[in-house]
Amino acid sequence: MIVVKDLKKNYNGLDVLKGIDLTINKGDVVCLVGPSGCGKSTFLRCLTRLEEPDGGTVMLDGKEITERDIDATRAQMGMVFQHFNLFPHLTVKKNITLAPVRLGQTEEDIAGSSQEEKLAFLHEMGIESTGLDNLIKASYDLLGLISFLTDGKKECRAWTIKRGTKAPQAAGKIHSDFERGFIRAQVISYDALADNNFDYAAVKAKGLQRTEGKEYVVNDGDVIEFLFNV
């Protein structure tokens, strides 16, 4: 909740804000309407301490903002400027969420968090993937690379191959014997596994596991078990 009481701001003898009172509850959508120069932006700047008011108080969640750490305040409350002050390469949502991400909940700050905590944070911020994820995806696309997965008793691994690679050559990335003695590949898509809570029995029962031969072109995210004989 934001509570504004008797907020005042003066520029060179001109009273821009004259004792503004306003209460904004969580979930409220408030529109400030008025002609250019009437003080709308000044009011918002005072709320976020980009400008220091000449009088009155601004309370954020029951505590006056002048008594709060400024970075902690701006992690909860920010201002998106007009026109040239917006980053043109970012969407409106990303412009709005840039401040809290940078000021207290950066990717560096959550690097030590669990995977569940990271996903919850990204969901809360309306972010679909991290900067590192986007960099990896862009790099793979640029280089024409994909990954397939193998899931054994000891470990699950991702293997990087060129897009368009056929099953025997993909098997060769694991070991040359796999390529030399290739018989067939048992393939499940990652999405099929995810949709079935990674229950292999359920996937197989639904007929979602495929048997592919030497001409099969591996797709990004394929989970593959190779059968071979040497």
C-alpha positions in Angstrom: 0.0 0.0 0.0 1.2 3.6 -0.8 -0.2 6.4 1.3 0.6 10.0 0.4 -0.1 12.8 2.8 0.2 16.5 2.1 2.9 16.0 -0.6 4.5 19.3 -1.7 7.1 20.2 -4.3 8.3 23.6 -5.3 10.5 24.7 -8.3 11.9 28.2 -8.2 8.9 29.6 -6.3 6.4 27.7 -8.3 4.2 25.2 -6.4 4.0 22.1 -8.6 2.5 19.8 -5.9 0.2 21.5 -3.4 -0.6 19.2 -0.6 -1.4 16.0 -2.5 -3.3 13.3 -0.5 -3.7 9.8 -2.0 -4.0 6.2 -0.9 -3.2 3.4 -3.3 -4.1 -0.1 -2.2 -2.5 -3.3 -3.6 -4.1 -4.1 -6.9 -5.4 -0.6 -7.6 -5.0 0.8 -11.1 -4.7 4.6 -10.8 -4.6 7.1 -13.7 -3.1 10.5 -13.3 -4.9 12.9 -15.8 -3.9 16.4 -16.6 -2.3 18.8 -19.1 1.5 18.7 -19.7 3.4 20.5 -16.9 0.7 20.0 -14.2 3.0 17.8 -12.1 2.1 14.2 -13.0 5.7 13.2 -13.6 6.9 15.2 -10.6 4.4 13.3 -8.4 5.7 9.9 -9.6 9.3 11.0 -9.2 8.6 12.0 -5.6 7.1 8.6 -4.9 10.2 6.9 -6.1 12.6 9.4 -4.6 14.0 10.5 -7.9 12.9 13.9 -6.5 12.9 14.8 -2.9 9.6 16.4 -1.8 9.6 19.7 -0.1 6.9 18.6 2.3 4.5 15.8 3.3 5.1 12.1 3.5 5.0 9.0 1.4 4.5 5.7 3.1 5.2 2.4 1.4 3.7 -0.6 3.3 3.5 1.4 6.5 7.0 2.9 6.5 8.1 6.3 5.2 10.2 6.1 2.2 12.8 8.5 3.5 13.5 6.0 6.3 13.9 3.0 3.9 16.9 1.9 2.0 16.5 3.6 -1.4 17.5 0.4 -3.4 15.0 -1.7 -1.4 12.3 0.9 -2.1 13.0 0.9 -5.9 13.0 -2.8 -5.9 9.3 -2.6 -5.1 8.3 0.7 -6.8 9.7 2.0 -10.0 8.9 4.6 -12.7 8.8 4.0 -16.5 9.6 7.2 -18.3 8.1 8.4 -21.5 9.4 8.2 -25.1 13.2 8.3 -25.3 13.7 7.2 -21.7 12.3 3.7 -22.5 14.7 1.1 -23.8 13.6 0.7 -27.4 14.9 -2.9 -27.6 12.8 -4.0 -24.6 9.0 -4.6 -24.4 6.9 -2.6 -22.0 6.9 -5.5 -19.5 10.6 -5.8 -19.6 11.1 -2.1 -19.1 8.8 -2.2 -16.1 10.6 -5.2 -14.5 14.1 -4.0 -15.2 14.4 -2.0 -12.0 13.5 -4.8 -9.5 15.6 -7.3 -11.5 18.6 -5.0 -11.3 18.2 -3.6 -7.8 17.8 -6.6 -5.6 16.8 -9.7 -7.4 19.4 -10.0 -10.2 20.3 -13.3 -11.7 23.6 -13.1 -9.8 21.6 -12.7 -6.5 19.5 -15.9 -7.2 22.4 -17.9 -8.6 22.6 -19.9 -5.4 18.9 -20.5 -5.2 17.3 -23.9 -5.9 15.9 -24.6 -9.4 12.3 -24.3 -8.0 13.1 -20.9 -6.4 14.7 -19.6 -9.7 11.6 -20.7 -11.7 9.3 -19.1 -9.2 11.2 -15.8 -9.3 11.2 -15.7 -13.1 7.5 -16.5 -13.2 6.8 -13.7 -10.7 8.8 -11.2 -12.9 7.1 -12.4 -16.0 10.4 -13.6 -17.5 10.3 -16.8 -19.5 14.0 -17.5 -19.4 17.3 -16.1 -18.0 19.8 -14.1 -19.9 22.2 -17.1 -19.9 19.5 -19.3 -21.3 18.8 -16.8 -24.1 22.5 -16.5 -24.8 22.9 -20.3 -25.1 19.9 -20.7 -27.4 21.0 -17.8 -29.6 24.5 -19.3 -29.8 23.2 -22.8 -30.7 20.9 -21.3 -33.4 23.8 -19.3 -34.9 26.1 -22.3 -35.0 23.4 -24.7 -36.2 23.7 -26.9 -33.1 21.1 -29.0 -31.2 21.2 -31.3 -28.2 19.9 -34.8 -27.6 19.7 -36.6 -24.3 20.6 -40.0 -22.9 19.2 -41.2 -19.6 21.0 -44.0 -17.9 21.0 -45.5 -14.4 23.9 -43.3 -13.3 23.3 -40.0 -15.1 21.4 -38.0 -17.6 23.5 -36.2 -20.2 23.0 -33.8 -23.1 25.1 -34.2 -26.2 25.7 -31.4 -28.7 25.5 -32.2 -32.4 25.1 -30.4 -35.7 21.5 -29.9 -36.8 20.7 -32.5 -39.5 22.8 -35.2 -37.9 21.5 -38.8 -38.4 21.1 -41.3 -35.6 24.3 -43.4 -36.2 26.5 -40.2 -36.2 24.8 -38.9 -33.1 25.5 -42.2 -31.4 29.1 -41.8 -32.4 29.3 -38.7 -30.2 28.9 -41.0 -27.2 31.4 -43.6 -28.4 32.7 -44.7 -31.8 31.5 -48.3 -31.1 27.9 -47.0 -31.0 28.2 -45.7 -34.5 30.1 -48.6 -35.9 27.7 -51.2 -34.5 24.5 -49.1 -34.7 21.3 -51.2 -35.0 18.5 -48.8 -34.1 17.5 -46.0 -31.8 14.6 -45.9 -29.3 13.4 -42.2 -29.3 11.2 -40.2 -27.0 10.7 -36.5 -27.3 11.5 -34.4 -24.2 8.1 -32.8 -24.4 6.4 -36.2 -24.3 8.3 -37.0 -21.2 7.6 -33.7 -19.6 3.9 -34.0 -20.4 3.9 -37.3 -18.5 5.8 -36.2 -15.5 8.9 -38.0 -16.8 7.2 -41.4 -16.3 8.8 -43.6 -18.8 6.3 -46.4 -18.3 3.4 -44.0 -19.0 5.1 -42.7 -22.2 5.7 -46.2 -23.5 2.2 -47.3 -22.6 0.8 -44.4 -24.7 3.0 -45.5 -27.7 5.1 -42.3 -27.6 8.4 -44.1 -27.8 9.5 -44.6 -31.4 12.0 -47.0 -33.0 14.1 -45.3 -35.6 16.8 -46.5 -38.0 19.9 -45.3 -39.7 18.3 -42.6 -41.7 16.6 -40.9 -38.8 17.6 -37.3 -38.4 17.8 -36.4 -34.7 15.7 -33.6 -33.4 16.5 -31.1 -30.7 15.5 -32.5 -27.3 15.2 -36.2 -28.4 15.8 -38.6 -25.5 17.5 -41.6 -27.1 18.6 -45.1 -26.2 20.9 -46.6 -28.8 21.1 -50.3 -29.5 24.3 -51.5 -31.1 26.5 -54.6 -31.6 30.2 -54.8 -32.2 
